[in-house]
Amino acid sequence: MCGIVGYVGRRQAYPILIKGLHRLEYRGYDSAGLALVDSGGVLNVFKSKGKVAELEKFVESKDLDGTIGIAHTRWATHGEPNDVNAHPHYSDSGEIALIHNGIIENYRVLKDALIENGYKFKSDTDTEVLVNLIEYIKVSSGCTLLEAVQQALKQVVGAYAIAVVERGNQDRVIAARRSSPMVIGIGNDGDYFLASDGASIIDYTDKIVYVKDGEVVIMERDKPLKIVNLDNEKGKIDIKKLELSISQLEKGGYPHFMIKEIFEQPKTIVDCTRGRINAETRDIILSGVMDNLDKFLAARRIIFVACGTSWHASLIGEYLIEEFCRIPVEVEYASEFRYRNPVIHSDDVVIAVSQSGETADTLAAIELAKEHGAFVYGICNVIGSSIARATASGTYIHVGPEIGVASTKAFTGQVTVLTMLAVAIARAKGTITVDKAHQIAGDLLGLPSVIEETLKLNDFIADFSKIFTYAHNFIYLGRGYNYPTALEGALKLKEISYIHAEGYPAAEMKHGPIALIDSELPTIAIATPDHTYEKTASNIEEIKARGGKVITIIAKGDEQMQRISDYYIEVPVVAESLMPIVVSVPLQLLAYHIAVNKGRDVDMPRNLAKSVTVE
């Protein structure tokens, strides 16, 4: 989940590396560092605990000369966040420096062997083991740095995206990846850029090469880009155009990326549905579904694999597909699915959902499903990501870069795509009426204006949130389609405010959690109109009877719910299956404002990173 960036060219590397680190800081912000090779071949490493701004302060008086360099912002795995464990890491002799995103699973065995050969270690990281292994192979066999990198990586078990520089070579950076993201940017002046994602180098180039698993990249001044595998066989260089604007990566006057992204949702849903819903006929066409319709129509069942917010979106997908398509659905945490020897049939359809398209557990679940012959469909946001390339087909959600660690617009984009997917399959199967399909399509087209209206609650929620800033726990309740929405609302609150919150099906309160109810525990109940409305009202009464304080999300003008609520937030009403998208907006705003009131860094909450690229 760390971020890496590199540069080889004619310009000074430091400003490029620092800007890249700021763009990648959502991937980790425990510590940061960089390595530069100056014109005389001197290798300098600078690093510090904390965010990238702390690194900038640390290097203010340092010699930052150099037209090649590598840099890193860390999310700690092995070793606590401090100056010593920060990347880059020197080899024992100081001749080589390396940055790394990933986990070396067999680092202990390798470390013991290196210690037996006289190597000393300064840090607690697995990365220092890898850089010393490379040096040991280079010195003991007399091979080149490239050959040493290739041989070392053959001995490594785990995931990595690495970049390596060496003293005395001011012209070359060597990089490699396996199961961790990496792109190479090709500049107009013959310079090269390296990064965990294209967003961090869009200021300099829109020509991108996506590095494949097992590939090693040689970026060398005044020479063509070279890609080989670990056996030195030449790889193909496939240049893609990066469709991204710099304005998408800036806050645009908002205090945080998260609130900007919440307010972007009317536009992102337009982008998500554009070209997929015919405004005149109300027909839904997803090319990824239509091109593989036989797979969906013949599916024994559909299995979702996802993590975090994407798992919550997948739960809503389960409701949608089972109701509209009448196909059995299972929703699996990818991290459990990959390890529990699941039963997978060749006529199963596996749908992998991920914002980044780089989630390590989801990628591993995809490979497992493919090994069993299942058809694998991807739903992700980042074009050209690993999941997009690993799946047989799929649909992008097209919500643009999501920088805030707590997902907002990606969630609503995922649910929008899943709704279109369910309706498209159901129409082909004949399990939904034309009128019902057209109604949902119409409501999808109308969602942007509904969300615009819902966002007008922002000032009210900002003021209302002050009442609950000092709560220690929350319970979120929902039924039907809004049970997953309750889970997502609870996740948002605990992610960014650090208040403990749990989501439950409303009826499950009686089976244990009601023991927690007292006047100090706020309960947020989603009570919008649906077929369980009266049951939800009864559940709220049960909480009220025990002295609990209830905040409800209700339909505009719902006087019954107003009477039994301590506080209420009114939202517009759309089709029952689309209410999770509408309801999620005030829940996002509530979490955001409580976190701001508590002085939290909502874009970079502690211990979290945006893209979970390690297990």
C-alpha positions in Angstrom: 0.0 0.0 0.0 3.1 2.2 -0.1 3.6 4.7 -3.0 6.7 4.7 -5.2 8.0 7.2 -7.7 11.1 7.5 -9.8 12.7 9.6 -12.5 15.5 9.5 -15.1 16.1 12.4 -17.4 17.6 15.9 -17.8 15.7 17.8 -15.2 16.4 17.9 -11.5 14.8 14.9 -10.0 13.9 16.2 -6.6 10.9 18.5 -7.5 9.4 15.7 -9.6 9.8 13.1 -6.9 8.3 15.3 -4.2 5.3 16.2 -6.3 4.9 12.6 -7.1 5.0 11.7 -3.4 2.3 14.2 -2.5 0.1 12.7 -5.2 0.7 9.2 -3.8 0.4 10.0 -0.2 -3.1 8.5 0.0 -1.3 5.1 -0.4 0.6 5.6 2.9 1.9 8.4 5.1 3.8 6.8 8.0 7.2 8.0 6.6 8.7 9.2 3.4 12.1 9.3 1.7 14.1 9.6 -1.5 17.4 8.6 -3.1 19.3 10.8 -5.6 22.4 10.0 -7.7 24.2 13.3 -8.5 26.3 14.1 -11.5 29.4 12.7 -9.9 27.7 9.4 -9.1 27.3 10.0 -5.4 24.2 8.3 -3.9 22.4 10.2 -1.3 19.4 9.0 0.7 17.1 11.3 2.8 14.2 10.0 4.8 12.1 10.9 7.8 9.1 9.7 9.9 5.8 11.4 9.1 4.1 12.7 6.0 5.8 14.1 2.9 5.8 17.6 4.4 8.1 16.4 7.1 10.5 15.1 4.5 10.5 18.4 2.8 11.4 20.2 6.0 14.2 17.6 6.6 15.9 18.2 3.3 15.7 22.0 3.2 19.4 22.4 3.8 20.6 19.2 2.0 22.3 18.9 -1.4 19.5 17.7 -3.7 21.4 17.6 -6.9 20.7 14.7 -9.3 18.8 14.0 -12.5 17.8 10.5 -11.5 16.1 9.4 -8.3 13.6 7.2 -6.5 11.2 8.1 -3.7 8.7 6.4 -1.4 5.8 7.1 1.0 5.2 4.3 3.4 2.4 2.4 5.0 4.1 0.3 7.6 4.1 -3.5 7.4 7.4 -4.8 8.9 8.7 -2.4 11.5 7.2 0.6 13.2 7.0 3.9 11.4 10.3 5.8 12.1 13.3 7.3 10.4 15.2 4.0 10.2 12.4 1.9 8.8 11.5 4.5 6.2 12.5 3.9 2.6 14.8 4.0 0.6 17.0 1.4 2.2 20.8 1.2 1.6 22.5 -2.1 1.1 25.1 -2.9 3.8 27.9 -1.3 1.8 25.9 1.8 0.9 26.4 1.1 -2.8 22.7 0.3 -3.7 19.4 1.9 -2.6 16.0 0.4 -3.0 12.3 1.3 -2.5 9.6 -1.3 -2.2 5.8 -1.6 -2.1 4.7 -5.1 -1.0 5.7 -7.8 1.4 8.6 -10.3 1.1 7.1 -13.3 2.8 10.3 -15.3 3.2 12.4 -12.4 4.4 13.3 -14.2 7.7 15.0 -17.1 5.9 16.8 -14.8 3.6 17.8 -12.5 6.4 19.3 -15.4 8.5 21.3 -16.5 5.5 22.7 -13.0 4.9 23.6 -12.6 8.5 25.6 -15.8 8.3 27.4 -14.2 5.4 28.4 -11.2 7.4 25.6 -8.7 6.6 24.3 -6.3 9.2 20.8 -4.8 9.4 19.8 -1.4 10.6 16.0 -1.6 10.2 13.2 -4.1 11.0 12.0 -4.2 7.4 11.7 -6.9 4.8 12.9 -4.4 2.2 16.4 -4.1 3.7 16.7 -7.9 3.3 15.9 -7.6 -0.4 18.5 -4.8 -1.1 21.2 -6.8 0.7 20.3 -9.9 -1.2 20.7 -8.0 -4.4 24.1 -6.7 -3.2 25.2 -10.2 -2.0 24.4 -11.8 -5.4 26.1 -8.9 -7.3 29.3 -9.1 -5.3 29.6 -12.8 -4.9 28.9 -13.7 -8.5 30.4 -10.6 -10.1 27.3 -10.0 -12.2 25.6 -6.7 -13.2 23.0 -5.0 -11.1 20.3 -6.0 -13.5 21.3 -9.7 -13.3 21.5 -9.4 -9.5 18.0 -8.0 -9.3 16.7 -10.8 -11.6 18.4 -13.5 -9.6 17.3 -12.1 -6.2 13.7 -11.8 -7.3 13.7 -15.5 -8.3 14.4 -16.2 -4.6 11.6 -14.0 -3.3 8.2 -15.1 -2.2 5.6 -12.4 -1.9 4.6 -9.2 -3.6 6.7 -6.3 -4.8 7.0 -3.2 -6.8 10.6 -2.1 -6.5 13.0 0.5 -7.9 16.8 0.3 -7.5 19.6 2.8 -8.0 23.4 2.4 -7.4 26.3 4.6 -6.6 28.4 5.5 -9.6 25.5 5.2 -12.1 23.8 8.5 -12.6 21.9 7.3 -15.7 19.8 4.3 -14.8 16.9 3.1 -12.6 15.9 -0.6 -12.5 12.4 -1.5 -11.5 10.3 -4.6 -11.2 6.9 -5.8 -10.1 4.9 -8.8 -9.0 1.3 -8.3 -7.6 1.9 -4.7 -6.7 1.0 -1.8 -9.1 3.6 0.0 -11.3 3.4 2.2 -14.3 6.2 3.8 -16.5 5.7 7.2 -18.0 7.5 8.2 -21.2 8.2 11.9 -21.4 8.5 14.0 -24.5 12.1 14.9 -23.8 13.4 11.3 -23.6 12.9 11.2 -19.8 11.2 8.4 -17.9 8.9 8.4 -14.9 8.0 5.5 -12.6 5.1 5.4 -10.2 2.5 3.3 -8.4 -0.2 4.9 -10.5 -0.5 7.3 -13.4 -2.1 10.1 -11.4 1.2 10.9 -9.7 3.0 11.7 -13.0 0.2 13.2 -15.1 1.9 16.6 -14.8 4.7 15.3 -17.0 3.3 12.8 -19.5 0.1 11.0 -20.6 2.1 8.2 -22.3 2.0 5.2 -19.9 3.3 1.6 -19.9 1.6 -0.7 -17.5 4.3 -3.1 -16.1 3.1 -6.7 -16.0 3.8 -9.3 -13.3 7.3 -10.7 -13.4 8.7 -7.9 -15.6 11.8 -5.9 -15.0 12.2 -2.4 -16.4 15.4 -0.7 -17.3 15.1 3.1 -17.6 18.3 4.5 -18.9 19.2 8.0 -20.0 19.4 8.5 -23.8 18.4 4.9 -24.4 15.1 3.3 -25.3 13.0 1.9 -22.5 13.7 -1.8 -22.0 11.5 -4.5 -20.4 12.6 -8.0 -19.7 11.5 -10.9 -17.5 13.4 -12.6 -14.8 15.1 -14.9 -17.4 16.1 -11.8 -19.4 13.6 -12.5 -22.2 12.5 -9.3 -23.9 9.0 -8.0 -23.1 6.6 -6.0 -25.2 6.3 -2.2 -24.6 2.6 -1.3 -25.0 2.1 2.5 -24.7 -1.3 3.7 -23.5 -2.7 7.2 -23.3 -3.6 8.2 -19.7 -7.1 9.8 -19.7 -6.8 12.0 -16.7 -6.8 15.8 -16.0 -4.7 17.5 -13.3 -7.8 19.3 -12.0 -9.2 15.9 -10.9 -6.3 15.5 -8.6 -6.7 18.9 -6.8 -9.1 19.9 -4.1 -10.7 22.7 -6.1 -11.3 25.0 -3.2 -12.7 22.3 -0.8 -10.9 21.8 2.5 -10.6 18.0 1.9 -10.7 15.6 -0.9 -13.4 13.6 0.8 -15.9 16.5 0.9 -15.0 17.3 -2.7 -15.6 13.7 -3.7 -19.0 13.6 -1.9 -20.1 16.7 -3.8 -18.8 15.3 -7.1 -21.4 12.4 -6.9 -24.1 14.0 -9.1 -21.5 14.4 -11.9 -19.9 11.0 -11.3 -23.2 9.2 -11.6 -23.7 11.0 -14.9 -20.3 9.8 -16.1 -21.1 6.3 -14.8 -24.4 6.0 -16.8 -23.3 8.0 -19.9 -23.7 5.9 -23.0 -25.1 3.0 -21.0 -28.7 4.2 -20.7 -30.7 5.4 -23.7 -32.6 8.4 -22.5 -35.4 7.9 -25.0 -35.9 4.2 -24.9 -34.7 3.7 -21.3 -32.8 0.6 -22.4 -29.6 -0.3 -20.5 -26.7 -1.6 -22.5 -23.4 -2.7 -20.8 -21.1 -3.9 -23.5 -19.2 -6.2 -21.0 -22.5 -7.9 -20.2 -23.8 -8.0 -23.7 -20.6 -9.5 -25.1 -20.7 -12.3 -22.5 -24.5 -12.7 -22.1 -24.3 -16.4 -22.5 -22.1 -16.7 -19.4 -24.5 -14.8 -17.3 -27.6 -16.5 -18.6 -26.1 -20.0 -18.0 -24.7 -19.1 -14.6 -25.3 -21.6 -11.9 -24.7 -18.8 -9.4 -22.8 -15.5 -9.1 -20.1 -15.0 -6.6 -18.9 -11.5 -5.6 -15.3 -11.2 -4.2 -14.4 -7.8 -2.7 -13.1 -6.0 0.4 -14.2 -3.1 2.5 -16.6 -0.6 0.9 -16.6 -2.7 -2.3 -17.9 -5.7 -0.2 -20.8 -3.5 1.0 -21.6 -2.5 -2.6 -21.5 -6.2 -3.5 -24.0 -7.0 -0.8 -26.4 -4.6 -2.5 -25.5 -6.3 -5.8 -26.7 -9.6 -4.2 -30.1 -8.1 -3.4 -30.3 -6.6 -7.0 -29.4 -9.8 -8.9 -31.4 -12.2 -6.8 -34.5 -10.0 -7.0 -34.3 -9.0 -10.7 -32.4 -11.9 -12.3 -33.4 -14.8 -10.0 -29.8 -16.1 -9.9 -28.3 -17.3 -6.6 -25.6 -15.0 -5.3 -22.9 -15.3 -2.7 -20.8 -12.4 -1.4 -17.3 -13.3 -0.2 -14.6 -11.4 1.5 -11.8 -11.9 -1.0 -9.3 -12.4 1.9 -11.3 -15.4 3.1 -12.4 -16.8 -0.2 -8.8 -17.2 -1.4 -7.8 -19.3 1.7 -10.8 -21.5 2.5 -10.7 -23.9 -0.5 -14.1 -22.7 -1.9 -16.3 -24.8 -4.2 -16.1 -23.1 -7.6 -17.8 -24.5 -10.7 -17.0 -23.8 -14.3 -20.5 -22.4 -14.8 -20.1 -19.9 -12.0 -19.7 -16.2 -12.7 -17.3 -14.5 -10.3 -17.6 -10.7 -10.1 -14.6 -8.9 -8.6 -15.3 -5.4 -7.3 -12.5 -3.0 -6.4 -12.1 0.8 -6.6 -8.4 0.7 -7.3 -8.3 -2.5 -9.3 -5.2 -3.4 -7.3 -6.5 -5.0 -4.2 -4.2 -7.9 -3.4 -6.7 -10.3 -1.9 -9.2 -9.6 -4.7 -6.5 -10.3 -7.3 -5.6 -13.6 -5.6 -9.3 -14.5 -5.5 -9.6 -13.8 -9.3 -6.7 -16.2 -10.0 -8.3 -18.9 -7.9 -11.6 -18.5 -9.7 -9.8 -18.7 -13.1 -7.9 -21.8 -12.1 -11.3 -23.5 -11.5 -12.6 -22.4 -14.9 -15.1 -19.8 -13.7 -15.9 -16.7 -15.8 -14.5 -13.7 -14.0 -16.0 -10.2 -14.5 -14.4 -7.0 -13.1 -15.9 -3.9 -11.8 -13.3 -1.2 -10.9 -12.5 2.4 -11.3 -8.9 2.7 -12.5 -8.5 2.1 -16.2 -5.7 -0.3 -17.0 -5.5 -1.6 -13.4 -4.4 -5.1 -12.6 -8.0 -6.3 -12.0 -9.1 -4.8 -15.3 -6.3 -6.8 -17.0 -6.8 -10.0 -15.1 -10.5 -10.4 -15.7 -12.1 -11.7 -18.9 -14.4 -8.7 -19.2 -15.9 -6.0 -17.0 -17.3 -2.5 -16.5 -15.5 0.6 -15.3 -17.4 2.8 -12.9 -15.9 6.0 -14.4 -16.0 8.2 -11.2 -12.6 9.7 -11.7 -9.7 9.5 -9.2 -10.7 9.0 -5.6 -8.0 10.5 -3.4 -9.8 10.5 0.0 -9.0 7.2 1.8 -12.7 6.8 2.9 -14.5 5.8 -0.3 -17.6 7.8 -1.2 -18.1 8.4 -4.9 -16.7 4.9 -5.7 -19.3 3.3 -3.6 -22.2 5.1 -5.3 -20.6 4.4 -8.7 -20.3 0.7 -7.9 -23.9 0.4 -6.8 -25.0 2.3 -10.0 -23.0 -0.2 -12.2 -24.4 -3.1 -10.3 -27.9 -1.8 -10.7 -27.4 -1.5 -14.5 -25.8 -4.9 -14.6 -28.7 -6.6 -12.8 -31.4 -4.9 -14.9 -29.5 -5.7 -18.2 -29.2 -9.4 -17.3 -32.8 -9.6 -16.0 -34.1 -8.0 -19.3 -32.2 -10.7 -21.3 -33.6 -13.4 -19.0 -37.1 -12.1 -19.0 -37.2 -12.0 -15.2 -38.1 -8.3 -15.0 -41.0 -6.5 -16.7 -40.2 -3.9 -19.3 -42.1 -1.3 -17.3 -40.0 -2.1 -14.2 -36.7 -2.0 -16.1 -37.6 1.3 -17.7 -38.7 2.8 -14.3 -35.3 1.9 -12.8 -33.4 3.2 -15.8 -35.4 6.5 -15.5 -34.6 6.7 -11.8 -30.9 6.2 -12.6 -31.0 9.0 -15.1 -32.7 11.2 -12.4 -30.3 10.3 -9.6 -27.9 13.2 -10.2 -30.6 15.8 -9.5 -31.8 13.8 -6.5 -28.3 13.7 -5.1 -27.9 17.4 -5.8 -31.0 18.0 -3.7 -29.7 15.7 -0.9 -26.4 17.5 -0.8 -28.3 20.7 0.2 -28.5 19.0 3.6 -24.8 19.6 4.1 -25.1 22.7 6.3 -27.8 21.2 8.4 -25.8 18.0 8.9 -22.6 20.0 9.7 -24.5 21.8 12.5 -26.4 18.7 13.6 -23.2 16.6 13.8 -21.8 18.7 16.7 -24.3 17.0 19.0 -22.6 13.7 18.5 -19.0 14.6 18.2 -18.1 13.2 21.6 -20.1 9.9 21.3 -17.9 6.9 21.9 -20.1 4.3 20.0 -22.7 4.3 17.3 -25.1 1.6 16.0 -26.4 1.8 12.5 -29.5 -0.1 11.5 -31.1 -1.0 8.1 -33.2 -3.6 6.5 -33.3 -5.0 3.0 -31.3 -3.0 0.5 -30.4 -0.6 3.3 -28.8 -3.2 5.6 -25.5 -2.9 3.5 -26.0 0.9 3.6 -26.0 0.7 7.4 -22.7 -1.3 7.3 -21.2 1.3 5.0 -22.3 4.2 7.1 -20.8 2.6 10.2 -17.5 2.0 8.3 -17.3 5.6 7.2 -17.7 6.9 10.7 -15.1 4.6 12.3 -12.6 5.1 9.4 -12.3 8.8 9.7 -13.5 9.8 13.2 -12.1 6.7 15.1 -15.5 6.3 16.9 -16.5 2.7 17.3 -19.6 2.0 15.1 -21.3 -1.2 14.0 -24.0 -1.9 11.4 -26.8 -4.5 12.0 -29.9 -5.7 10.3 -32.6 -3.8 12.4 -34.4 -7.0 13.4 -31.1 -8.5 14.8 -31.1 -5.9 17.6 -33.2 -8.3 19.7 -30.6 -11.0 19.3 -27.9 -9.4 21.4 -27.0 -5.8 20.5 -30.0 -4.3 22.2 -28.1 -5.0 25.5 -25.9 -2.1 24.6 -28.7 0.4 24.3 -28.7 3.3 26.7 -29.0 7.1 26.6 -25.2 7.4 25.7 -25.4 5.2 22.6 -26.8 6.9 19.5 -28.6 4.7 17.0 -28.9 5.7 13.3 -31.8 3.9 11.7 -32.5 4.0 8.0 -36.2 4.1 7.7 -37.1 5.1 4.2 -40.2 3.6 2.5 -39.9 -0.1 1.6 -41.7 -3.4 2.3 -40.1 -3.5 5.7 -41.1 0.0 6.7 -43.5 -1.0 9.5 -41.1 -3.6 10.9 -38.3 -1.0 11.1 -40.7 1.4 12.9 -41.2 -1.4 15.5 -37.5 -1.8 15.9 -37.1 1.9 16.5 -39.8 1.8 19.2 -38.0 -1.1 20.9 -34.8 1.1 21.1 -36.8 4.1 22.3 -38.5 2.0 25.1 -35.0 1.3 26.5 -33.9 4.9 26.6 -31.9 4.9 23.4 -31.5 8.0 21.2 -32.5 7.5 17.6 -31.5 9.4 14.5 -33.5 8.4 11.5 -32.9 8.8 7.8 -36.5 9.1 6.4 -38.5 10.2 3.4 -39.4 13.9 3.1 -42.6 14.6 5.0 -42.8 11.3 6.8 -44.6 12.4 9.9 -44.9 9.0 11.5 -41.1 8.6 11.6 -40.7 12.2 12.7 -42.8 11.5 15.8 -40.8 8.5 17.0 -37.3 9.9 16.2 -35.2 12.0 18.5 -33.6 13.5 15.4 -34.2 12.9 11.7 -32.7 13.6 8.3 -35.2 13.8 5.4 -34.1 12.6 1.9 -35.9 12.4 -1.5 -37.4 9.0 -2.4 -36.5 6.9 -5.5 -37.0 3.3 -6.4 -36.4 1.0 -3.3 -33.4 -0.6 -5.0 -31.8 2.7 -5.5 -32.3 4.2 -2.1 -28.9 3.0 -0.8 -27.3 5.5 -3.2 -29.4 8.4 -1.9 -29.2 7.4 1.8 -25.4 6.9 1.6 -24.9 10.7 1.0 -26.1 12.0 4.4 -24.3 9.2 6.1 -21.1 10.3 4.3 -21.7 13.9 5.3 -22.4 12.9 8.9 -19.2 10.9 9.2 -17.2 13.7 7.5 -18.5 16.5 9.8 -18.1 14.5 13.0 -14.5 13.7 12.0 -13.8 17.4 11.2 -15.3 18.4 14.5 -12.9 16.0 16.2 -9.9 17.5 14.4 -9.2 14.3 12.4 -7.3 14.2 9.1 -10.2 12.9 7.1 -8.2 12.3 3.9 -5.5 10.4 5.6 -6.9 8.6 8.7 -4.5 6.8 10.9 -3.3 3.3 10.1 -5.2 3.3 6.7 -4.2 3.6 3.1 -6.4 3.9 0.0 -5.3 0.9 -2.0 -4.6 -2.4 -0.1 -2.0 -3.9 -2.3 -0.6 -6.2 0.4 -2.2 -9.0 2.4 
